[in-house]
Amino acid sequence: MNIILLGPPGAGKGTQARHLVETRNMIQLSTGDMLREAKDSGTEMGKIVADVMARGDLVTDEIVIGLIREKLEGDKAGGFIFDGFPRTLGQADALAELLSEKGENLDAVIEMQVDDAALVSRITGRSTCSNCGEVYHDETKPWPADGKCSNCGGGSQKRRADDNEESLKQRLMEYYKKTSPLIGYYYAKGQLSTVDGLGEIEGVQAAISDILG
Ligand code: AP5
């Protein structure tokens, strides 16, 4: 089963993708994570994308499509979760082509709806485990009091360079201008389902599970 998690920054795409990896043996393909890896390892591509990401702008279609193309060559296990990809109509067309070349289908597109006011607090309160990437939030899922990640026991957390109000404004602008047209695109293809992303994490998990069957 191959699915897309679609939603604005902070909607909970990464949080839900990690749950699907654990419960359904799916592979999470987060273009944001791939780009951050390239940035941290100092590759040429990483240097090019660093400023773009810090500003909250979108990286070029060519770069992200290349990243996804490479990952589709790897193990597909229980299927792919596209997290943060596609983000433009060009990326959506490219994904359709790549999947068809591999004889694969897109089984569901799940739009996670969260209003903008909630996104500010979600983004500014977010941290992740430096070791395994488990996602935390200062208020709703605080870093454990014993200082150790509840998932892997790692001892440090980190925050993203673009998790501030200024970058978030630009990320939201990019979302509404370039990514939200995908809602109509997938609706027209009969592939769109919607969940209320404002509920508790477990409630959103259950809603997604109902859609996937
Ligand atoms: P990316 O890394 O994809 O970031 P994003 O889309 O902005 O999404 P986030 O990771 O910020 O949020 P999320 O929806 O995963 O939320 P999370 O689960 O962490 O992209 C970063 C940048 O890379 C882009 O700006 C762009 O520059 C570039 N890029 C990436 N892909 C690209 C592409 N395809 N094309 C071009 N450029 C690209 O949750 C957020 C917080 O909320 C957490 O603290 C979590 O604990 C909490 N939370 C989650 N769910 C709930 C809930 N139900 N209730 C309460 N709290 C919750």
Residues whose N, C-alpha, C, O or C-beta is under 5 A from the ligand:
A	BS01	AP5	G7 P8 P9 G10 A11 G12 K13 G14 T15 T31 G32 D33 L35 V52 M53 G56 D57 L58 V59 V64 D83 G84 F85 P86 R87 R122 G125 R126 S127 V135 Y136 H137 T140 K141 R171 G197 L198 G199 E200 I201 V204
